[in-house]
């Protein structure tokens, strides 16, 4: 029922927008518009109404209880009017109003249709259970009142400056009438220019749309991992997933299975409950943790999605009712199999030798081996070498450095011939015998080939650390780059590769693939899990925001830019 209602209202919204924008089409479809408006659901050739209907459709699709109530109210008003019309028409000779258009049969038919729709809505009441933010109705009323007040003040100033034929003593009443959309009609001996009326109506429409957006807004969740939850998460970290340690990020939340043996680590971003990687804990309890997570998302009207899931995790999410899409591959180095010999490793070998000849040195140690002063220096360099305004990462980044609880993390430092820092890599534990790349920073003036030098040095030092596997970067759509470059590749995969190469001008798509493939790693597929195909764009935007690739501007930022 929610999906059917959402699709129906979406069609009405598109129809309203089209007939509002194209006058010839509006005149040609006037009969259909009148039929729908009279017998099914209110409809008008108005962009503001189209936007409102689209918002209502989206809220119904997310099973918002308040949207269901609003539809019931609208149907109740229509039902009352139809019933009143039938009762009145029964006492009118011939079953018609004087000068009216509706007959008794038409009005009775409308009454039957509206009654059936009302019965369907009441019957499906339990399907609309999603909550909105606390006091959303009060916030929406305050938003509407405040914005309408702004619309009135601006409108009155416009009417004062461009009054046209409207007399001075009528300006305030005329402005108020048009600000409220003509809910009360006061005859006026004149009027200002038509563009003034249009602007006032536009501002009022924006006020109405904004108020409904506030009304339908999903419940937000604080992106904070409570200390007790972090402790429980740490006890559940195992050997399976290289991304498991990132579940201890403190800007995520966690929801546990009823037994407490598994948990899903997530953050709510723009109405998407975005899980990072696989659930942690006992795989036998993953299904229950995923069910608790999706139930919570449904209760609050969030869209569930998981980014960076392994093949095993993707199957678990799929059993939990989500769809799965391969996102790319993670590069994993087998320490025992890695070697710099051979023709295929010639580029890496030459880079390592060049950096060594330049006098660079390497230091590999656990975080707990650094003294506080050394760690402060490392943190300062990591901050200074960051090439973005904010820290990036969500599914494959820890988001902190130097925390005492992360003492088992491994730091790889490259130093220049004079002993100054040149670059650093930080890895989080992957179980007891693995490492997963967290942070990569370098001085831009340092020698080329520094990363190859550091990775090779880490592999050499790995046995002493008890490490036998190292997870490097994640290459998005890795197979497209690889297969699209092969001789005989089909036109579709070649076109897809060209598109990715074009997008690589702004995002590190090809460069991440190139940075990993030189080590000839084992490629481990990673997946995106999502609820509905219609939500893919929304999930993609939320993922980009969470990972730090997209940062929606806030009002203070816009003001600062304006001052600059």
C-alpha positions as CSV (number, residue, x, y, z in Angstrom):
1,X,0.0,0.0,0.0
2,X,2.7,2.6,0.8
3,X,4.5,2.0,-2.5
4,X,1.2,2.1,-4.5
5,X,0.2,5.4,-2.8
6,X,3.7,6.8,-3.3
7,X,3.7,6.0,-7.0
8,X,0.2,7.4,-7.5
9,X,1.1,10.7,-5.8
10,X,4.4,10.9,-7.7
11,X,2.5,10.6,-11.0
12,X,0.1,13.4,-9.8
13,X,3.1,15.6,-8.8
14,X,4.7,15.2,-12.2
15,X,1.4,15.8,-13.9
16,X,0.8,19.0,-11.9
17,X,4.2,20.2,-12.7
18,X,3.9,19.5,-16.4
19,X,0.5,21.2,-16.9
20,X,1.8,24.1,-14.8
21,X,4.8,24.6,-17.1
22,X,3.1,24.0,-20.4
23,X,-0.1,26.1,-20.9
24,X,-1.2,24.4,-24.2
25,X,-1.0,21.0,-22.5
26,X,-2.9,22.4,-19.5
27,X,-5.7,23.5,-21.8
28,X,-5.7,20.2,-23.7
29,X,-5.9,18.1,-20.6
30,X,-8.4,20.2,-18.7
31,X,-11.0,17.5,-18.8
32,X,-8.7,14.9,-17.3
33,X,-7.6,17.4,-14.6
34,X,-11.2,18.2,-13.7
35,X,-12.1,14.5,-13.5
36,X,-9.2,13.7,-11.2
37,X,-9.7,16.8,-9.1
38,X,-13.5,16.1,-8.7
39,X,-13.6,12.4,-8.2
40,X,-10.2,11.1,-7.0
41,X,-7.7,13.5,-5.4
42,X,-7.1,17.3,-5.4
43,X,-4.9,18.4,-8.2
44,X,-3.9,21.8,-9.5
45,X,-1.6,23.2,-12.3
46,X,0.8,24.7,-9.7
47,X,4.5,24.1,-9.0
48,X,4.1,24.6,-5.3
49,X,1.3,22.0,-5.2
50,X,3.4,19.6,-7.3
51,X,6.3,20.0,-4.8
52,X,4.0,19.4,-1.9
53,X,2.6,16.3,-3.5
54,X,6.1,15.0,-4.2
55,X,7.1,15.5,-0.6
56,X,4.0,13.7,0.5
57,X,4.8,10.8,-1.9
58,X,8.3,10.5,-0.5
59,X,7.0,10.5,3.1
60,X,4.5,7.8,2.3
61,X,7.2,5.7,0.6
62,X,9.1,5.9,3.8
63,X,6.0,4.8,5.7
64,X,5.7,8.0,7.7
65,X,2.7,7.9,10.1
66,X,2.3,11.7,9.9
67,X,2.0,11.5,6.1
68,X,-0.7,8.9,6.5
69,X,-2.6,11.1,8.9
70,X,-2.4,14.0,6.4
71,X,-3.8,11.9,3.6
72,X,-6.6,10.7,5.9
73,X,-7.4,14.4,6.8
74,X,-7.5,15.4,3.1
75,X,-9.7,12.4,2.2
76,X,-11.9,13.2,5.3
77,X,-12.5,16.7,4.0
78,X,-13.3,15.4,0.5
79,X,-15.6,12.8,2.0
80,X,-17.4,15.4,4.1
81,X,-17.9,17.7,1.1
82,X,-19.2,14.8,-1.1
83,X,-21.6,13.7,1.6
84,X,-22.8,17.3,2.1
85,X,-23.2,17.6,-1.7
86,X,-25.3,14.4,-1.9
87,X,-27.5,15.5,1.0
88,X,-28.1,19.0,-0.5
89,X,-28.7,17.6,-4.0
90,X,-31.4,15.3,-2.7
91,X,-33.5,18.4,-2.0
92,X,-32.8,20.1,-5.3
93,X,-35.4,19.4,-8.0
94,X,-33.7,17.4,-10.8
95,X,-30.7,16.6,-8.6
96,X,-28.7,19.7,-9.6
97,X,-27.6,23.0,-8.2
98,X,-28.8,26.2,-9.8
99,X,-25.8,27.2,-11.9
100,X,-23.9,24.2,-10.6
101,X,-22.0,21.5,-12.6
102,X,-22.4,18.4,-10.5
103,X,-25.4,16.1,-10.7
104,X,-26.6,13.8,-7.9
105,X,-25.2,10.8,-9.7
106,X,-21.7,12.3,-10.2
107,X,-21.5,13.5,-6.6
108,X,-22.7,10.1,-5.3
109,X,-20.0,8.4,-7.5
110,X,-17.4,10.7,-6.0
111,X,-18.6,9.9,-2.5
112,X,-18.3,6.1,-3.2
113,X,-14.7,6.5,-4.6
114,X,-13.6,8.7,-1.7
115,X,-15.1,6.3,0.8
116,X,-13.3,3.4,-0.8
117,X,-10.0,5.3,-0.6
118,X,-10.6,6.1,3.0
119,X,-11.4,2.5,3.8
120,X,-8.1,1.5,2.1
121,X,-6.2,4.0,4.1
122,X,-7.7,2.9,7.4
123,X,-7.1,-0.7,6.5
124,X,-3.4,-0.1,5.8
125,X,-2.9,2.0,8.9
126,X,-0.4,-0.5,10.5
127,X,1.9,-0.2,7.4
128,X,2.7,3.4,8.2
129,X,4.8,3.3,11.4
130,X,7.9,5.4,10.7
131,X,8.5,8.2,13.2
132,X,9.5,11.7,12.5
133,X,11.6,14.1,14.6
134,X,10.2,14.9,18.1
135,X,7.8,18.0,18.0
136,X,8.0,18.0,14.2
137,X,4.5,19.4,14.0
138,X,5.4,22.3,16.3
139,X,8.6,23.0,14.4
140,X,6.7,22.9,11.0
141,X,4.1,25.4,12.3
142,X,6.8,27.7,13.6
143,X,8.7,27.4,10.3
144,X,5.6,28.1,8.3
145,X,4.6,31.1,10.5
146,X,8.1,32.6,10.4
147,X,8.5,32.2,6.7
148,X,5.0,33.6,6.0
149,X,5.8,36.6,8.2
150,X,9.0,37.2,6.1
151,X,6.9,36.8,2.9
152,X,4.4,39.3,4.2
153,X,7.0,41.9,5.2
154,X,8.9,41.6,1.9
155,X,5.6,41.6,0.0
156,X,4.4,44.7,1.8
157,X,7.6,46.5,1.0
158,X,7.3,45.5,-2.7
159,X,3.6,46.6,-2.8
160,X,4.6,49.9,-1.2
161,X,7.3,50.5,-3.7
162,X,5.3,49.2,-6.7
163,X,1.7,49.8,-5.8
164,X,0.3,50.2,-9.2
165,X,-3.4,51.1,-9.0
166,X,-3.8,49.8,-5.4
167,X,-4.7,52.6,-2.9
168,X,-2.5,53.0,0.2
169,X,-5.1,51.9,2.7
170,X,-5.6,48.6,0.9
171,X,-2.0,47.5,0.6
172,X,-1.7,45.6,3.9
173,X,-4.9,43.6,3.4
174,X,-4.1,42.9,-0.2
175,X,-0.6,41.7,0.8
176,X,-1.9,39.5,3.6
177,X,-4.5,37.9,1.3
178,X,-1.9,37.0,-1.3
179,X,0.6,35.8,1.4
180,X,-2.0,33.4,2.7
181,X,-2.7,32.1,-0.9
182,X,-6.1,33.7,-1.1
183,X,-7.7,31.8,1.7
184,X,-9.8,34.9,2.2
185,X,-10.8,37.1,-0.7
186,X,-11.2,40.8,-0.1
187,X,-12.3,42.9,-3.1
188,X,-9.8,45.6,-4.0
189,X,-10.3,48.6,-6.3
190,X,-6.8,48.1,-7.8
191,X,-3.7,45.9,-7.9
192,X,0.1,46.1,-8.1
193,X,2.0,44.8,-11.1
194,X,1.6,41.0,-11.8
195,X,5.2,40.2,-11.0
196,X,4.7,41.5,-7.5
197,X,1.8,39.1,-7.0
198,X,4.0,36.3,-8.5
199,X,6.9,36.9,-6.1
200,X,4.6,37.0,-3.0
201,X,3.0,33.7,-4.1
202,X,6.4,32.2,-4.8
203,X,7.7,33.1,-1.3
204,X,4.6,31.7,0.3
205,X,4.9,28.5,-1.7
206,X,8.5,28.1,-0.6
207,X,7.3,28.7,3.0
208,X,4.7,25.9,2.7
209,X,7.1,23.5,1.0
210,X,9.8,24.1,3.7
211,X,7.3,23.6,6.5
212,X,6.1,20.3,5.1
213,X,9.8,19.2,4.6
214,X,10.3,19.9,8.3
215,X,7.1,18.0,9.2
216,X,8.2,14.9,7.2
217,X,11.9,15.0,8.3
218,X,13.2,11.7,9.6
219,X,14.4,11.2,13.2
220,X,18.0,12.0,13.4
221,X,20.5,9.9,15.3
222,X,23.5,11.2,17.2
223,X,26.7,9.9,15.5
224,X,28.4,9.0,18.8
225,X,29.7,5.6,19.9
226,X,29.2,5.4,23.7
227,X,32.2,4.1,25.7
228,X,30.3,1.1,26.8
229,X,29.3,0.2,23.2
230,X,32.9,0.7,22.1
231,X,34.0,-1.8,24.7
232,X,31.5,-4.3,23.5
233,X,32.5,-3.7,19.9
234,X,36.2,-4.3,20.7
235,X,35.3,-7.7,22.3
236,X,33.5,-8.7,19.1
237,X,36.4,-7.9,16.7
238,X,37.5,-11.1,15.0
239,X,39.8,-12.3,12.2
240,X,37.3,-12.2,9.3
241,X,36.9,-8.7,8.1
242,X,39.8,-6.3,7.5
243,X,37.5,-3.4,8.1
244,X,36.2,-4.6,11.5
245,X,38.4,-2.3,13.6
246,X,36.9,0.7,11.9
247,X,33.6,-0.2,13.7
248,X,35.3,1.5,16.8
249,X,35.0,4.9,15.0
250,X,33.4,7.3,17.6
251,X,31.3,9.0,15.0
252,X,29.3,5.8,14.4
253,X,26.6,4.2,16.5
254,X,26.1,0.4,17.0
255,X,23.1,-1.8,17.3
256,X,23.5,-5.3,18.8
257,X,21.7,-8.6,18.2
258,X,19.4,-9.6,21.1
259,X,22.1,-12.1,22.3
260,X,24.8,-9.4,22.1
261,X,27.0,-11.7,20.1
262,X,27.0,-9.5,16.9
263,X,26.5,-5.8,16.1
264,X,26.1,-3.5,13.1
265,X,28.1,-0.3,13.1
266,X,26.4,2.5,11.3
267,X,25.9,6.3,11.0
268,X,22.7,8.1,9.8
269,X,23.6,10.4,6.9
270,X,20.8,12.4,5.1
271,X,18.1,9.9,6.1
272,X,20.3,6.8,5.2
273,X,21.3,4.4,8.0
274,X,24.8,3.6,6.5
275,X,26.6,0.6,7.9
276,X,30.3,0.2,7.4
277,X,31.6,-3.2,6.4
278,X,30.4,-6.4,7.7
279,X,28.6,-6.9,11.1
280,X,31.1,-7.7,13.8
281,X,30.9,-10.7,16.1
282,X,29.7,-14.2,15.6
283,X,28.5,-14.8,12.0
284,X,25.7,-17.0,13.4
285,X,24.3,-13.9,15.1
286,X,24.8,-11.5,12.1
287,X,21.3,-12.2,10.8
288,X,19.7,-11.1,14.1
289,X,21.9,-7.9,14.3
290,X,21.0,-7.0,10.7
291,X,17.3,-7.5,11.5
292,X,17.6,-5.2,14.5
293,X,19.3,-2.6,12.4
294,X,16.8,-2.8,9.5
295,X,13.9,-2.7,12.0
296,X,15.3,0.4,13.6
297,X,15.7,2.0,10.1
298,X,12.1,1.2,9.3
299,X,10.8,2.6,12.6
300,X,12.5,5.9,11.9
301,X,12.0,6.1,8.2
302,X,15.7,5.7,7.4
303,X,17.0,4.0,4.2
304,X,19.2,1.0,5.2
305,X,22.5,0.5,3.3
306,X,25.9,-1.0,3.9
307,X,29.1,0.1,2.2
308,X,32.3,-2.0,1.9
309,X,30.8,-5.4,2.8
310,X,32.8,-8.5,2.1
311,X,31.3,-11.4,0.1
312,X,30.3,-13.2,3.3
313,X,28.8,-10.0,4.7
314,X,27.0,-9.2,1.5
315,X,25.3,-12.6,1.7
316,X,24.2,-11.9,5.2
317,X,22.8,-8.5,4.2
318,X,21.1,-10.1,1.3
319,X,19.5,-12.7,3.6
320,X,18.4,-9.7,5.7
321,X,16.3,-8.4,2.7
322,X,18.8,-6.1,1.0
323,X,20.0,-6.1,-2.6
324,X,23.7,-6.3,-3.3
325,X,25.9,-4.6,-5.9
326,X,29.7,-5.2,-6.4
327,X,31.4,-1.9,-5.6
328,X,35.1,-2.7,-6.2
329,X,38.0,-4.6,-4.8
330,X,40.3,-4.4,-1.8
331,X,44.0,-5.0,-2.4
332,X,45.4,-7.5,0.1
333,X,49.1,-8.5,0.2
334,X,50.1,-12.0,1.3
335,X,53.3,-11.4,3.2
336,X,54.8,-14.8,2.6
337,X,54.2,-14.6,-1.2
338,X,55.3,-11.0,-1.7
339,X,58.7,-10.5,-3.4
340,X,60.5,-7.7,-5.2
341,X,62.1,-10.1,-7.7
342,X,60.7,-10.8,-11.2
343,X,60.0,-8.7,-14.2
344,X,56.4,-7.8,-13.1
345,X,57.8,-6.1,-9.9
346,X,60.5,-4.2,-11.8
347,X,58.8,-0.8,-11.3
348,X,58.3,-1.2,-7.5
349,X,61.9,-2.6,-7.2
350,X,63.4,0.4,-9.0
351,X,61.4,2.9,-6.9
352,X,62.6,1.2,-3.7
353,X,66.2,1.2,-4.8
354,X,66.0,4.9,-5.9
355,X,64.6,6.0,-2.5
356,X,67.2,3.9,-0.6
357,X,70.1,5.5,-2.7
358,X,68.7,8.9,-1.8
359,X,69.4,8.2,1.8
360,X,65.9,7.7,3.2
361,X,65.3,5.4,6.2
362,X,62.4,3.5,7.5
363,X,61.0,2.9,11.0
364,X,58.2,0.4,11.7
365,X,56.7,0.1,15.2
366,X,53.4,-0.2,17.1
367,X,51.8,3.0,18.3
368,X,52.3,2.1,22.0
369,X,56.1,2.2,21.4
370,X,56.0,5.9,20.6
371,X,56.5,8.4,23.5
372,X,53.9,11.2,23.8
373,X,56.3,13.8,22.2
374,X,56.8,11.5,19.1
375,X,53.1,11.0,18.8
376,X,52.4,14.7,19.0
377,X,54.9,15.2,16.2
378,X,53.3,12.5,14.0
379,X,49.8,14.0,14.6
380,X,51.1,17.5,13.6
381,X,52.7,16.2,10.4
382,X,49.6,14.2,9.5
383,X,47.5,17.3,9.9
384,X,49.9,19.5,8.0
385,X,50.2,17.0,5.1
386,X,46.4,16.5,4.7
387,X,45.4,17.7,1.3
388,X,41.7,18.2,2.1
389,X,39.9,20.6,4.4
390,X,38.4,17.8,6.5
391,X,39.4,14.2,7.3
392,X,38.1,11.7,4.7
393,X,37.0,8.2,5.3
394,X,34.1,6.3,6.9
395,X,34.2,2.6,6.0
396,X,38.0,2.3,5.7
397,X,39.4,5.0,8.0
398,X,39.6,5.3,11.8
399,X,39.3,9.1,12.0
400,X,41.7,9.4,14.9
401,X,45.4,9.1,15.6
402,X,47.3,8.7,18.8
403,X,44.5,7.4,21.0
404,X,45.9,5.2,23.9
405,X,43.3,2.5,23.1
406,X,44.8,2.1,19.6
407,X,48.3,1.0,20.8
408,X,48.3,-2.1,18.6
409,X,48.1,0.0,15.5
410,X,51.3,0.0,13.4
411,X,53.1,3.2,12.3
412,X,55.4,3.2,9.3
413,X,57.7,6.3,9.2
414,X,59.9,7.3,6.3
415,X,62.7,9.8,7.2
416,X,64.7,12.0,4.9
417,X,68.6,11.9,4.9
418,X,68.6,14.7,7.5
419,X,66.3,12.7,9.8
420,X,63.2,14.9,9.2
421,X,59.9,13.2,8.6
422,X,59.0,12.5,4.9
423,X,55.9,10.3,5.0
424,X,53.9,8.1,7.3
425,X,51.5,5.2,7.0
426,X,49.2,4.0,9.9
427,X,47.6,0.6,10.0
428,X,44.9,-0.8,12.3
429,X,44.9,-4.4,13.5
430,X,43.1,-7.0,11.4
431,X,42.6,-9.7,13.9
432,X,45.8,-11.0,15.5
433,X,47.9,-11.4,12.4
434,X,46.8,-8.8,9.9
435,X,47.0,-5.1,9.2
436,X,44.6,-2.8,7.4
437,X,45.6,0.6,6.0
438,X,44.1,3.6,7.8
439,X,46.1,6.7,7.1
440,X,48.5,7.7,4.3
441,X,50.4,11.0,4.4
442,X,53.6,12.4,2.7
443,X,55.6,15.5,2.2
444,X,54.9,16.6,-1.3
445,X,58.6,17.6,-1.7
446,X,59.9,14.1,-0.8
447,X,61.4,11.6,-3.2
448,X,59.1,9.9,-5.7
449,X,58.6,6.2,-5.0
450,X,58.3,6.8,-1.2
451,X,55.1,4.8,-0.9
452,X,56.6,1.8,-2.7
453,X,59.6,2.0,-0.3
454,X,57.3,2.1,2.7
455,X,55.1,-0.8,1.7
456,X,58.0,-3.0,0.8
457,X,59.7,-2.1,4.1
458,X,56.5,-2.9,6.0
459,X,56.2,-6.3,4.3
460,X,59.9,-7.0,5.2
461,X,59.2,-6.1,8.9
462,X,55.8,-7.9,9.0
463,X,57.1,-11.3,10.3
464,X,58.7,-9.6,13.3
465,X,55.3,-8.0,14.1
466,X,53.5,-11.4,13.7
467,X,51.7,-10.1,10.6
468,X,51.0,-12.3,7.6
469,X,48.5,-10.2,5.6
470,X,48.2,-6.5,4.8
471,X,45.1,-4.8,3.4
472,X,45.9,-1.7,1.3
473,X,43.6,0.7,-0.5
474,X,40.2,0.0,-1.9
475,X,39.9,0.3,-5.7
476,X,36.4,1.3,-6.8
477,X,35.2,-0.5,-10.0
478,X,38.6,-2.1,-10.3
479,X,37.4,-4.8,-12.7
480,X,36.2,-2.1,-15.1
481,X,39.6,-0.5,-15.4
482,X,41.3,-3.9,-15.8
483,X,38.8,-5.6,-18.2
484,X,38.1,-2.4,-20.2
485,X,41.8,-2.1,-21.1
486,X,42.1,-5.7,-22.4
487,X,42.3,-6.4,-26.1
488,X,38.9,-7.5,-27.4
489,X,36.9,-5.8,-24.6
490,X,33.3,-5.1,-25.6
491,X,31.9,-1.7,-26.4
492,X,30.0,-1.5,-23.1
493,X,32.9,-2.2,-20.8
494,X,35.1,0.2,-22.8
495,X,32.6,2.9,-22.6
496,X,32.2,2.3,-18.8
497,X,36.0,2.5,-18.4
498,X,36.2,5.8,-20.4
499,X,33.5,7.3,-18.1
500,X,35.4,6.2,-15.0
501,X,38.6,7.7,-16.5
502,X,36.7,11.0,-17.1
503,X,35.4,11.0,-13.5
504,X,38.9,10.3,-12.2
505,X,39.7,13.9,-13.0
506,X,37.8,14.8,-9.8
507,X,37.8,11.6,-7.8
508,X,40.7,9.2,-7.1
509,X,39.3,6.3,-9.1
510,X,42.0,5.3,-11.5
511,X,44.8,6.5,-9.3
512,X,43.8,4.2,-6.4
513,X,43.7,1.3,-8.9
514,X,47.1,2.1,-10.2
515,X,48.5,2.6,-6.7
516,X,47.5,-0.9,-5.7
517,X,47.9,-3.0,-8.9
518,X,51.7,-2.5,-8.9
519,X,52.1,-4.8,-5.9
520,X,50.2,-7.6,-7.6
521,X,47.9,-8.1,-4.6
522,X,45.0,-10.5,-4.1
523,X,41.9,-8.7,-5.1
524,X,39.1,-9.2,-2.5
525,X,35.6,-8.0,-3.8
526,X,33.7,-5.5,-1.7
527,X,29.9,-4.8,-2.0
528,X,27.2,-2.2,-1.5
529,X,24.0,-3.4,0.1
530,X,20.8,-1.4,-0.3
531,X,17.1,-1.7,0.2
532,X,15.5,-0.5,-3.1
533,X,16.9,0.4,-6.5
534,X,15.1,3.7,-6.3
535,X,17.3,4.6,-3.3
536,X,20.6,4.0,-5.1
537,X,21.1,7.8,-5.8
538,X,20.2,8.7,-2.2
539,X,22.5,6.0,-0.9
540,X,25.3,7.1,-3.2
541,X,25.1,10.7,-2.0
542,X,25.0,9.6,1.6
543,X,28.1,7.4,1.1
544,X,29.9,10.3,-0.6
545,X,29.1,12.6,2.3
546,X,30.1,10.0,4.9
547,X,33.4,9.3,3.1
548,X,34.2,13.0,2.9
549,X,34.1,13.3,-0.9
550,X,31.0,15.5,-0.8
551,X,30.4,18.2,1.8
552,X,27.1,20.0,1.6
553,X,27.7,23.6,2.5
554,X,26.2,24.9,5.8
555,X,24.9,28.4,6.2
556,X,27.9,29.6,8.2
557,X,30.2,28.4,5.4
558,X,28.2,30.2,2.8
559,X,28.3,33.4,4.8
560,X,32.1,33.1,5.2
561,X,32.5,32.6,1.5
562,X,30.3,35.7,0.9
563,X,32.5,37.7,3.2
564,X,35.6,36.5,1.4
